[in-house]
Amino acid sequence: MGSPTLNTTNATTNVSSKISPCAWYGISCNDAGRVINISLRNTGLSGTLRDLSFSSFPQLEYLDLSLNGLFGTIPSQIGNLSKLSYISLDSNQLFGKIPLELSSIEELFLYSNHLNESFPPFLGNLSNIVRLYINNNSLSSSIPTNIGNLKFLFELDLSNNQLGGSIPLSFGNLSNLARLCLYKNLLIGSIPSSLGNLKLIDLKLSSNQLTGYIPYSLGNVTSLSSLLLAKNKLYGSLPPFVDLSINQFRGFLPPFVGNLTNLERLGLMDNHLSGSIPPSLGNSTLTWLTFSLNHFTGYLPHDICRGGALEIFIVDEYRFQGTIPTSLRNCTSLIRVRLDGNNLTGNISEALGIYPNLTFIDLSRNNFYGEISSNWGKCPKLGTLNVSMNNITGGIPREIGNSSQLQALDLSLNQIVGDIPKELGKSNSLTKLILRGNQLTGRLPTEIGSLIKLEYLDFSANRFNNSVPEILGNLLKLHYLGLSNNQFVQELPKELEKLVQLSLLDASHNLFGGEIPFQICSLKSLEMLNLSHNNLSGSIPNCFDGMHGLSVIDISDNQLQGPVPNSTAFRNAPVEALEGNKGLCGGVKGMQPCKVYSTHKQNSGAKWFAIVFPVLGALF
């Protein structure tokens, strides 16, 4: 069944008809039976507004036709409804101009349409307007200064249009304005200092072409909870607030930023800021704090989560020193944390707690010590845990296997000891497991073969011994397998042939023996293969000739012999990648050619037949 169309020619306020319009869905009437409210939001209406008989509803106060399939222009007759105070036509396909006759309107929602005129100056005459939303259209030209006359205006959203020119100074007269959104336009010039006179809660000016300094008067707007100024051309020293990411600010973060007690988000990413973070920042009730790509130093404020609301805390790639802020231990609101690439220290098992909402934490490349806490297994939403390149000791707690959402676990380049707990095989969401560069021992648990979503697996540079379990062949999504620098023995399992997506296999610096299994040629996606520094013997399988994707090969320091395959990887291999074997030969640069016996054999054969046949003749 098709969508209902808009046709109200027969819908009048005369209740003498058999079925009163007051009984229709989405229609409300007053005591006199006059229609005062039409609410048909998201009801599948289609058609144009010219089919709506506005003169039939002289008492209409509320009109909501949003989220439908209406198209065409907004008819001027709508302005004849003198009692109409609320219009919502947003999220349709209306185009053209906004009608002039809307003097009594208090709330006007026309966002997410195709209105494509110059910004209509008459909007500055809507003296009763409280909420005006014309965002997500194609309005052009500049914003008229008479908008500053709208003394009752509480919310104004003109974002995502094509408005140019500067922000009118008269905006400073909008004494009741709490929300101003002008982002994603073509606005130029500076931010008016008069905005500091307002009681704004939400100010979004990002993604324009604004220049100059941010007025310090905005620091007086203590009611601000969201300020977005990202993606402009602002410069100068930093004022006391909010999302200023991707600009060119220099200097220090002023101490009085902590006085903005209602501040919820502070984004300073990708600037040129330096100095230390003011301890007063801990006075805020921040939920979102990012400092990435700057030049901060010093210590992190210990009370950064004193308000218990912090969700996003990103201070990676700095020179921060000292310990993890003490308030983070009980900061159960945390969702995403990045402290990587600093000089932080402290006992990692004591500094952090249990986080029911945490999805990502990266503590890599610091100087943390202590052991991996079993509490990580009590973080039910944890998807990424990275503590690589620290001084972590102890073993891998078996409780980590309880992390059913864990997708990436990186414990590399620490001093972790002991076996891999078999319980890790229960983390069946893992796609990346990196344990290289520790002191892990024993054999690889067969339960690793249950991690069938694994794409990246690195056991290299540990002390594993015994054989590589055949069950690794079950990891069909694997594209990286690192086994190097261990003490693995016996042969490479032929079951690895099932890893058809594998692009890199490094089994170097082990004690592998036997021949190179010919099944390795089934790895058609393989690009890099390193089997160097083992005890491999015999000849190289000639099926390597068909491995056209293989570009890098290293088989040095084994006991291999015989001809080298005639493939690109071997032809382009440096001498060092083939040397140290028993007797390899071939047409590779720097290698002895294989001996040709064909001429000698033919001569010997002729002499043998010459001698034997006469003898045989004598016998018969």
N, C-alpha and C positions, 0 to 999 in steps of 0.2 A: 504494500500500500504506500502511495506516495506521501510526501509531507503535506500537512494542511496549508492552505493558502490564506492570505490575509484579505478578508472581504467583509466589511462591516456596514455595507450600504443599508441593510435592513435592521441593523442594531441601533435602536434609538433608546432614549430614556423614557419613552412612553410605555408605562407598565401595563397598558391595556392589551398588549399582544398576548397571545395564548401562553407563551413561556417568557417570563420576565428575564431580561439580560442579567438581572441580579442573581439568577440561579445558574448562570453559566460558569464554567470552570475559569478561575483566574479573575473574576469580576466581583467587585465589592460596591455596594451602594450605601447611600445615607438613608436616614429615616424616611425621607420623602421619595425614596425609590430612584434617586438620581445616581448614575454611575460616578464614583469618585476614585476608583482604583482599578487599573488594568495591570495585572501581573501575569505575563505569559512568557516568563524567562525559560529558555531552553525547552521549548515545546515543539520544535520542528517547523516553525512558521517559515514560509517563503513568500516571495513576491515583493511588491514595492509599497511604500507608505502612502502613495497617492490613492490607494484603494481604501484607506482608512478615513472615514467621515468624521473629521475632528469636530465639526459643528454639532454633531450628535451628542457631544459630551461636554457641555459648557461648565459643569461642576467638577470636571476631572482634576484631581490633585496629584495623582501618582501614576506614572506610566513606565512600565518595565517590559521591553521587548528584546532584551539582550540575549546573546548566545543563540541566535536563530540564523536563518538564511536570507535575511532581508537585503535588498540591493536597491540601486537607484539613489535619488537625492532625498534630503529631508525637506518636506514641503513647508512653505512659509506659513501655511494655515495653522500650524502647531502653535504659533505665537498668539493666536486669537484666544487661546485657553488661559484666561486671566488668572485662574486659580491654580494653575499647574505649577507645582513647586519642585517636583522630582521627575527627572527624565533619565532613563537608562536605555540607551540604544547601542551599547558597546558590543563588541565581538559579533559584528555582522559584516556586510560587504557594501556599506553605504559610501557614497562618494560625493564630490561636489562641495558646496558651501554650507556653512552653519547658518540657519535662518536668523534674521535680525530681531524678530519679535519674540523675545524671551525675557521680558522685563521682570516677571515675578519669580523666576526660577531660583531655587536655593541649592539644588544639587543636580549637576549635569555630568553624565557619564557617556562620552562618545568615543572612548578608546578602542583600539584594535578595529579600525575601519580603514577606508581608503580616502578620507577627506584630504583634498589636495589643493586648497586655496592658500593665499597669503593669510597670515594670522589676522583674524578679524578684529579691528580696533574696538567694535561695539561691545566686545566681551568685558571691556573695562567699565562699561556702564551697568553691568548686572549688580546693582548695589546690594542685593540680598544674597548673593551667591556665597555658599559656605564651602562646597566641595566642587572642584572643577577638574575633570580628568579628560584630556584630549590626547593622551599619549598613544604611541604606536599608530600614527597616521603619516601623512606626507605634507604637513603644514610647513610653509616656508616664510621668508622675509624675517623681520626682526620682531621682538616682543614689544608691544606698545607700552609707553610709560604710564598710560592711564590705568593699567592693571594695579598700580599702587593705590588706586582709589577704593579698592574692594575691602573695606574695613572689617567685614565679617568673614573674609576668606580664611578657612582653616587648613585646607589641603589643596595643593596645586600640583598637578602632574602634567608636564608638557614633554616628557622624555620621548626619545626615539622618534623624532621628527627631523626636519631639515631646517630648523630655525637658526638664523645667523645673527650677526650684530652682537651687542654686549648685553649683559644682564642689567636691566634698568635700575638706577639708583633708587627709584621710587619703591622698590620692593621693601626697602627699610621702613616704609609706612604701614606695612601689613602686620599690625600689632597682634593679631590673633593667629597668624600663620604658624602652624606646627610642622607641616610637611611640605617640602619644596623639592621637586624632582625635575631636573633639567638635563639629565645625562643623555648621551648619544644624540647630540645635535652638532651644530657647527658654530657654537658660540665662541666669541673671541673677547679680547680685553681682559681686565682684571676682575677679581671677585670683589663686589662692592663692600666696603667696610660697614655700610649701613645694615648689613645682615646681622651684625653683632648686636643690634638693638632688639632682635626678635627673640621669641621663646621657642625656637625650633627644637623639635625632637629628631627629625629626619631631614638631612640635607644631602642630596645626591647630585653632584655636578661632574661626575666622571665622564670620560670619552668625549671631550670637546677639544677646543684649541685655546683654552684659557692660558694666560701668561701672567707674569709678575709674581708678587709676593702674596702669600695667604695673609689676610688681615688678622692682626692679633686680637681685634675686637671679637672674633669668633670664640676666643678663649673665655669670653664673658657668658657665652651661651651654655651654662652649666646643665641645662635640660637635655643637651644633645646625647642621643644614644647611638646614632649612626651618621657618620660623615664620610662620603665617598668622593674623593677628588682624583682618583687614579686616571692615568692615560690623558694627561694634559701636558702643558709646557711650563708648569710652575717651577719656581726656583727661589733662592734665598734661604734664610734660616728657617727652622721648623717652628711653627706655632704649636700650641698645646693640644693637639688632637690628631687623627682618626684614620681612614683609609687613604694614605698618601702614596700608595705603591706606584712604582714605575714612573718616577719623576726625577728631578735633578737636585733634590735637597741636599744641603751640606750643613756641617756644624753639629751641634749637640742637641740631645733631646732635653727640653727644658724641665726643671724639677716640678713645676706646677702642673704638668700633665696629670699628676696624681690627684689634683683637686677636682678633676672631672669625674665625680663619684658616680654619675649615671652612665658613664661611657661603657659600651658593651663591646665594641670592636675597635682595634687599633692595628692598622696595617701599614708598615713602613718598608715593605719589601722593595729591593732594587732601587736604592738611592745611594748617596755618598755620605751617609751619616756616620759619626764617630763618637768616641767618648764612652761613658758608662751609662747604664740604664738607671734612672733615678729610683731609689728605694721606695719613694712615695707612690710609684706605680702600683704597689701592693694595696693601696687604699681603694682602688677601683674594683668594680664588680665585673671585670672583663670576662667575656665568653670566648673571645677570638683575638689572638695576639701573634703577629708575624713580623719578624725582623730580618728575614733572609736578605743576602746580597748587600750588605753594608760593611762598615768597618768598626763595629762596636767592640769594646774590650771591657775588662773588669769582671764584675760578679753579677749573677742573676739575682733579682730581689727574692728574698726567701718567702715573702708573703704574697707572691703573685697569685695564689689561689685561695687567699684568705676568705674571699666571698663565697667560695665553693661553687662557682659557676663556670670556671674555665673549661672550654671544650677543645679549642684549637690552640696549640702552643708550639710555634715554629721559630727556632732560633739557631738554625743550622749554619755551618760554614763561617764561623766567627772565631774570635780568640778569647771567648769567655773562659774564665778559670774559676776555681773554687768548686763547690759541691752542687748537686742538684737541689733546687729550692725545697726546703723542708715541708712547705705546704703542699707539695705535689704528692706526698705519700698518701694522704687521705683525700686527695682531689678526685673523688669518684665520678665527677662529671666529664672527665677527659675522654675525648674521642680520637684525636690525632696529635701525636707528639713527635717533634724532630729536634734532637739536641746534637746531631752528628756533626763531626768536623770541628770540635772545640778542644779546649784543654781542660775539660772538667774531670774531676776525680771523685773519690769516695767509694764506699762499699755499696755496690749496686743492689745487693740483696736486702740491705737495710733502708735504702733511700726511696724505694718504690713499694707500692702496696697492691691491692686488688682493685681492678677497674672494670665494672660491669658493662661499660659502653665503649671501651677502648677498641679501636679497629686497627690502628697503625702506630708503632713506636720504633724509632730509629735512634740508637744510642752509640752508633759506630764511631770509630776514629776519635776516641777520647782516652783517658787514663783511668777508667773505672777498674776496680778490682772486686774481689769477693766471688761468690758463686751464683750460678743461674738459679733463681728462686723457683720453688715449686708453685708459687702463687700465679705464675703465668698460666698454668693449667686451669686456673679459676677465673680467667677472663674470657667469658663465653663468646664474645664477638671478635676476639683478636684475630686479625688476618695477616699481619706482618710483624715479625719480631726480628730486629737486627741489632746485635751487640758486637759485631765484628771489630777487629783491630783495637782491642783493649787488653787488659791484664787479668782476664777472668780465669779462675781456677775451679777445681772441683769437677764433678761429673755432670752429665745431662740428666736432669730429674725426669723420672718416668711419668710424672704428672703432666708433662707437656703433651703427652699422647691424648689427654682429655680435651685438647683444643681442637674441636671439630671444625672450626671455621678457619684454622690456620692455613694460609696459602704460601707464605714465604718465611723460612726460618734460616737465618744467617748467623752462625756462631763462629765464623772463620777467624783465623789469626789471633787466637788466644792461647791459653795454656790448659785447656780442658782435658781431663784424663778419663780413663775407664772405658767401658764398653758403650756402644750405642744401645740404649734400652729398647727391648723388643716392643714396648708399648708405643713407641713412636710410629709403628705401623698402623695405629688406629687413627692417625691424623690424615684421614683419607681425602682431605681437600688440598693437601700440599702440592704445589706446582714447582716450588724451588726449595732445595735443601742443600745448604752449603756448610760443610764442616771442615774444610781444608785448613791446614796450618795449625793443628792442635797436637795433642799427645794421646789421641785415642788409640786403644789397643783391641786385641781380640779379633774375632771374626765378624763379618758383616751379618747382621741378623736376617734370616730369611723373610721376616715380616716386612722388610723394606719392599719386597715384591708386591705387597698389597697396595702400595701408593701409586695406583695406576694413572693418576693425573700428573705425575711428575714430568716436568719438562727440562729441568736443570738439576743435575745431581753431581756433587763434588765432594769426594772423600780424600782428595790428594793431600800429601805432606802430613801423614799421620804415622802410626805404627801398626796398622792392621796387618795381620798375617793370615795364613791358611788360604784357601782358594776363594775365588769370586763366586758367589752363589749363582747357580744357573737361573734362578727365578728372576734375576734382573732382566731377563728377556721378556718378562711380562710388562715392562714399562714402555708401552708402545708409543707414548707421546714424547719420549725423551729425545732432546736434540743436543744435549751436552752431557758427557759422562767423563768425569775426572777421577782416575784411579792412581795417578802417578805418585812416586816417592813414598811407597809403602813397602811391605815385605810379602806381597801376594805371591803365591807359588802355584805350581801345576800349570795347566794350560788355560788359555783364554777360553771361556765357555762358548761353544758353538751356538748356544741359544741366543747370543747377542745378534744373530742374523735377523731376528724378528724386529729389531729396532730400526725400522725403515725410515724414520724421520731423523735419525741421529746425524748431526752435521760435524761434531767434533768428538773424537775418542782419544784420550790421553792415558795410556797405560805404561808410560815410561818409568825407569828407575824402580823396577821391581825384580822379582825372581821368577818371572814366568818362563816356563820351559816348553819343550815340544816344538811343533811346527806352527807356523801362522795358519790358522784354520781357513780353508778356502771359503767357508761360509761368510767370511767377512766381506766378500765381494757382493753379497746381497744388499749391503748398505749403500743403496744408490744415492742417498742424500749426503753421504759423507764427503766433507770438504777437507778436513784436517785429521791426520792419523799419526800418532806418535807412539811407537813401540820400542824406542831406543832404550839402551842400558838394561837389557834382560838377558835370558839364556836361551833365546829362540834359536832353533837350528833348522837344518834342511833348506829347501829352496823356497823362493817366493812364489806363491801361486800365480800361474800365468793369467788367471781370470782378472787380475788387476788391470789388464789391458782394456777391459770394458768399463772401468770405473771412471767415466769421463768427467764427473763432477769433482773428483779428488784433485785438489790443487797443492796441498802441502803434505809431505811425507817425511818421516824421520825413523829409520830403522837401524841407526848406528849402534855400535858396541853390542852386538849379538854374536851368534855363531852361524850366520846365514851364509849360503854359498850358491853358486850357479848364476844364471843370467838374470839381469835386472829387467823387469817388464818394460815394454815400450809404450809407456803412457806419459801424458803431460806432466803429472806430478813427479815421476822419476826423472824425466828428461830435464826438468827445471830445478831439480833438487841440488843444493850445494853439496860439495864433496863431503863436508862435515856430517851431513845427514845420512850418509851411506857407509862411511868409513868404520873401521874397527870390527869388521866381520871376518869370516873364515876365508872366503874366496869368491866374492861377488865379481861379476864381470858384465860387460855390455857396452853399449854405445853411449854411455853417459860421460859427460865431460869430467876428466880427471880419473877415469876408471879404465883398467886394462880391458881390452876387447876379449871376448870369449874366443878360445882356441878353435880353429877350424881343422878338422881331421879328414875331411872328405877326400882330398887328393891322395893322401897317404893310405887311406883305407882301400881306395880303388886299386892302387898298385899292389898292395899286400894281397888283396883278394885275387888279383890276376895270377900272382905267383903261386898262391895256394891251389887254385884250380889247375894250374899247369902241372903241379906235382901230383895232385891227388888223382886226377883222371887217368893218367897212365897206369897208376897202381891198381885202380879199380878195373881197368881193362885187362890187366894181367890176371886178376882174380877170376874173371869170367872167361 
